[in-house]
C-alpha cells in the first residue's frame, strides 16, 4: 500500500521539475508518518488483545475464588445459626427462672458451642488484579466497582469476626464460672453435642451420653442469680452481633459474589 502511494507521488512530482525535490521530501515524511501510525495502531490492537486475554484468565480464576468463598461462608453461616439458636433457647430458658429451677446439664447444652470459626477468603486473584492494574481494564465499570466493594466487605467482616470472637470468649468465660463441666463422660458428651446443627434436635436428650451425664446430677457452680443474668446478657450481646451476620451481612455477601460470577461469565466466558 505504501509502495503504491510512493510511486503515485513520485510520478506527480516528476511532472513539475522545480518542485520535485520538495514534493518528494514531503511525500517521504508523510509516508513515514503513516507507517508509524499504522505500526502504533497494530501495536495497540495487540496490547488490547493481550490485556483482554489476561483479564479473561483472571475472570476464570476469580470465579473459582468466589465459588470457594460462597462455600466457606455457607459453612460459617450454618455454624453461626447454630450458636444463635442455642443462645435464643438459653434466653428463653433463663427468663423469670429461679436459681433452684436451673438444670446444670441444660445450661451446659445451651452454652457449649464450637469455637468461633474465622473466615478464610480466597483473595489471590483480586489481589493480583489490584496490584497489576488489570482491575481498571475490565470492560464493565460496574463489574470492576462490584469486585472492589466485595473485597472491602471481606476485610470489614474480618474486623467483625475479631469483635465477635472477643464477645464469644467473654460469654464463654462467664459460663465456665457458672456451669459445671465436671462430668465423667464430658468428652463423649461434648463430641456428641457439637455436631448437632440445630438445638431443636431433641434426639440428643435420648442419647446415652446425655443420660449418663444426667444420672450424675451435678448442680450449677453458683447460687447467685445475678451471675447467671450477667452471663445470659453477655450471650445476648453475642446473639445481636451474630444475627447481623446471619440475617444481613453474610447473605448479602453471597448475593454479591453470585452476581459478580454471573457478570464475569457474561462478559468474558460467553
C-alpha positions as CSV (number, residue, x, y, z in Angstrom):
1,X,0.0,0.0,0.0
2,X,2.8,2.4,0.9
3,X,4.8,1.5,-2.2
4,X,1.7,2.3,-4.3
5,X,1.4,5.8,-2.7
6,X,5.1,6.3,-3.2
7,X,5.0,5.5,-6.9
8,X,2.0,7.7,-7.5
9,X,3.6,10.6,-5.5
10,X,6.8,10.3,-7.5
11,X,5.0,10.4,-10.8
12,X,3.2,13.6,-9.8
13,X,6.4,15.1,-8.5
14,X,8.2,14.4,-11.8
15,X,5.6,16.4,-13.7
16,X,6.8,19.6,-12.0
17,X,10.6,19.5,-12.0
18,X,11.3,22.6,-9.9
19,X,9.2,21.3,-7.1
20,X,10.3,17.7,-7.5
21,X,12.7,17.6,-4.5
22,X,10.3,19.4,-2.2
23,X,7.4,17.2,-3.1
24,X,9.5,14.1,-2.8
25,X,10.7,15.1,0.7
26,X,7.3,16.0,1.9
27,X,5.9,12.8,0.5
28,X,8.6,10.7,2.3
29,X,7.7,12.4,5.6
30,X,4.0,11.7,5.1
31,X,4.7,8.1,4.2
32,X,6.9,7.6,7.3
33,X,4.2,9.2,9.5
34,X,1.6,6.9,8.0
35,X,3.8,3.9,8.6
36,X,4.4,4.9,12.2
37,X,0.7,5.5,12.9
38,X,-0.2,2.1,11.4
39,X,2.5,0.4,13.4
40,X,1.3,2.1,16.6
41,X,-2.3,1.1,15.8
42,X,-1.3,-2.5,15.3
43,X,0.7,-2.4,18.5
44,X,-2.3,-1.0,20.4
45,X,-4.5,-3.7,18.9
46,X,-2.1,-6.4,20.0
47,X,-1.7,-4.9,23.5
48,X,-5.5,-4.7,23.9
49,X,-5.9,-8.3,22.8
50,X,-3.3,-9.4,25.2
51,X,-4.8,-7.4,28.0
52,X,-8.3,-8.8,27.4
53,X,-6.9,-12.4,27.2
54,X,-5.1,-11.9,30.5
55,X,-8.3,-10.5,32.1
56,X,-10.2,-13.5,30.8
57,X,-7.7,-15.7,32.6
58,X,-8.2,-13.6,35.8
59,X,-12.0,-13.9,35.3
60,X,-11.8,-17.7,35.3
61,X,-9.6,-17.7,38.4
62,X,-11.8,-15.1,40.2
63,X,-14.9,-17.2,39.5
64,X,-13.3,-20.2,41.2
65,X,-12.2,-18.0,44.2
66,X,-15.7,-16.6,44.6
67,X,-17.3,-20.0,44.4
68,X,-14.9,-21.2,47.2
69,X,-15.8,-18.1,49.2
70,X,-19.5,-18.9,48.9
71,X,-18.9,-22.5,50.1
72,X,-16.8,-21.3,53.0
73,X,-19.4,-18.6,54.0
74,X,-22.1,-21.2,53.9
75,X,-20.4,-23.3,56.5
76,X,-19.7,-20.4,58.8
77,X,-23.3,-19.2,58.3
78,X,-24.6,-22.6,59.4
79,X,-22.3,-22.6,62.5
80,X,-23.5,-19.1,63.4
81,X,-27.1,-20.1,63.0
82,X,-26.5,-23.0,65.4
83,X,-25.0,-20.6,68.0
84,X,-27.8,-18.1,67.5
85,X,-30.4,-20.9,68.0
86,X,-28.8,-22.1,71.2
87,X,-28.4,-18.6,72.7
88,X,-32.0,-17.8,71.8
89,X,-33.0,-21.0,73.6
90,X,-30.8,-20.0,76.6
91,X,-32.6,-16.7,76.8
92,X,-36.0,-18.3,76.8
93,X,-34.9,-21.0,79.4
94,X,-33.4,-18.4,81.8
95,X,-36.2,-15.9,81.6
96,X,-38.0,-15.5,85.0
97,X,-36.5,-18.7,86.3
98,X,-35.5,-19.1,90.0
99,X,-32.0,-20.2,90.8
100,X,-33.2,-23.6,92.2
101,X,-35.0,-24.3,88.9
102,X,-32.0,-24.2,86.7
103,X,-30.6,-27.5,85.4
104,X,-26.8,-27.6,85.1
105,X,-27.0,-30.1,82.3
106,X,-29.5,-28.0,80.3
107,X,-27.3,-24.9,80.8
108,X,-24.3,-26.8,79.6
109,X,-26.3,-27.9,76.5
110,X,-27.1,-24.2,75.7
111,X,-23.6,-22.8,76.3
112,X,-21.4,-25.5,74.9
113,X,-20.6,-24.2,71.4
114,X,-17.9,-24.8,68.8
115,X,-15.0,-22.3,68.7
116,X,-15.9,-19.4,66.6
117,X,-14.6,-20.1,63.1
118,X,-12.6,-17.4,61.2
119,X,-13.2,-16.5,57.6
120,X,-10.7,-18.0,55.0
121,X,-11.1,-15.7,52.0
122,X,-9.7,-16.7,48.6
123,X,-8.1,-13.3,47.8
124,X,-5.3,-14.3,45.5
125,X,-6.9,-13.3,42.2
126,X,-8.4,-10.0,43.5
127,X,-5.0,-9.0,45.0
128,X,-3.3,-9.7,41.7
129,X,-5.9,-7.7,39.8
130,X,-5.4,-4.7,42.0
131,X,-1.6,-4.9,42.1
132,X,-1.3,-5.4,38.3
133,X,-3.7,-2.6,37.4
134,X,-5.9,-5.0,35.4
135,X,-8.9,-4.3,37.6
136,X,-9.2,-0.9,35.9
137,X,-9.1,-2.5,32.5
138,X,-12.2,-4.6,33.0
139,X,-14.8,-3.6,30.3
140,X,-17.7,-3.3,32.6
141,X,-17.2,-0.4,35.0
142,X,-19.9,-1.6,37.3
143,X,-18.3,-5.0,37.5
144,X,-15.0,-3.5,38.4
145,X,-16.7,-1.5,41.2
146,X,-18.5,-4.5,42.5
147,X,-15.3,-6.5,42.7
148,X,-13.7,-3.7,44.7
149,X,-16.7,-3.4,47.0
150,X,-16.8,-7.1,47.6
151,X,-13.1,-7.1,48.6
152,X,-13.7,-4.3,51.0
153,X,-16.6,-6.1,52.6
154,X,-14.5,-9.2,53.3
155,X,-12.0,-7.1,55.2
156,X,-14.9,-5.5,57.1
157,X,-16.1,-8.9,58.1
158,X,-12.6,-9.9,59.3
159,X,-12.8,-6.9,61.7
160,X,-16.3,-8.0,62.7
161,X,-15.0,-11.5,63.4
162,X,-12.4,-10.2,65.8
163,X,-15.1,-8.3,67.8
164,X,-17.4,-11.3,67.7
165,X,-14.6,-13.6,68.8
166,X,-13.9,-11.3,71.8
167,X,-17.6,-11.3,72.8
168,X,-17.7,-15.1,72.3
169,X,-14.8,-15.6,74.7
170,X,-16.3,-13.2,77.3
171,X,-19.5,-15.1,77.3
172,X,-17.7,-18.5,77.4
173,X,-15.5,-17.3,80.3
174,X,-18.6,-16.3,82.3
175,X,-20.3,-19.6,81.5
176,X,-17.3,-21.6,82.8
177,X,-17.6,-19.8,86.2
178,X,-21.3,-20.8,86.4
179,X,-21.9,-24.1,84.6
180,X,-20.3,-27.2,86.0
181,X,-18.5,-29.2,83.3
182,X,-17.1,-31.9,85.7
183,X,-19.0,-34.9,84.2
184,X,-17.0,-38.2,84.0
185,X,-18.1,-38.5,80.3
186,X,-17.7,-34.8,79.4
187,X,-15.5,-35.5,76.4
188,X,-18.0,-38.0,75.0
189,X,-20.8,-35.6,75.8
190,X,-19.1,-32.8,74.0
191,X,-18.3,-34.9,71.0
192,X,-21.9,-36.0,70.7
193,X,-23.3,-32.5,71.2
194,X,-21.2,-30.3,68.9
195,X,-22.1,-31.9,65.6
196,X,-25.8,-31.1,66.1
197,X,-26.8,-28.4,63.7
198,X,-30.0,-27.3,65.5
199,X,-30.7,-27.0,69.2
200,X,-34.2,-28.3,68.5
201,X,-32.7,-31.7,67.6
202,X,-34.0,-33.3,70.8
203,X,-32.8,-36.8,69.9
204,X,-29.7,-35.7,71.8
205,X,-31.7,-35.9,75.0
206,X,-32.2,-39.6,74.3
207,X,-28.6,-40.3,73.7
208,X,-26.5,-42.5,76.0
209,X,-24.1,-39.6,76.6
210,X,-26.8,-37.3,77.8
211,X,-28.5,-40.0,80.0
212,X,-25.1,-40.9,81.7
213,X,-24.4,-37.2,82.4
214,X,-27.9,-36.7,83.7
215,X,-27.5,-39.6,86.2
216,X,-24.6,-37.7,87.8
217,X,-26.9,-34.9,88.8
218,X,-24.4,-32.0,89.0
219,X,-25.6,-28.6,90.1
220,X,-24.5,-25.1,88.9
221,X,-21.3,-23.8,90.4
222,X,-23.0,-20.6,91.6
223,X,-26.1,-19.8,93.6
224,X,-26.1,-16.2,92.6
225,X,-28.9,-15.4,90.1
226,X,-27.1,-12.2,89.2
227,X,-24.1,-14.1,87.8
228,X,-26.4,-16.1,85.6
229,X,-28.1,-13.0,84.4
230,X,-24.7,-11.4,83.6
231,X,-23.7,-14.5,81.6
232,X,-27.0,-14.5,79.7
233,X,-26.6,-10.8,79.0
234,X,-23.2,-11.5,77.6
235,X,-24.5,-14.2,75.3
236,X,-27.3,-11.8,74.3
237,X,-24.8,-9.3,73.0
238,X,-23.1,-12.0,71.0
239,X,-26.6,-13.0,69.7
240,X,-27.1,-9.4,68.5
241,X,-23.8,-9.5,66.6
242,X,-24.4,-12.9,65.0
243,X,-27.9,-12.1,63.9
244,X,-26.5,-9.2,61.9
245,X,-24.0,-11.6,60.2
246,X,-26.6,-14.4,59.6
247,X,-29.6,-12.3,58.6
248,X,-27.9,-9.5,56.7
249,X,-24.1,-9.4,56.0
250,X,-23.4,-13.0,55.0
251,X,-26.5,-13.4,52.8
252,X,-25.7,-10.1,51.1
253,X,-22.1,-11.1,50.5
254,X,-23.2,-14.4,48.9
255,X,-25.6,-12.5,46.7
256,X,-22.9,-10.1,45.6
257,X,-20.4,-12.9,44.9
258,X,-23.0,-14.7,42.8
259,X,-23.8,-11.6,40.9
260,X,-20.1,-11.0,40.2
261,X,-19.8,-14.6,39.0
262,X,-22.7,-14.1,36.6
263,X,-21.3,-10.8,35.2
264,X,-17.8,-12.3,34.7
265,X,-19.3,-15.3,32.8
266,X,-21.5,-13.0,30.6
267,X,-18.6,-10.6,29.9
268,X,-15.6,-12.9,29.4
269,X,-16.8,-16.6,29.1
270,X,-19.6,-16.3,26.5
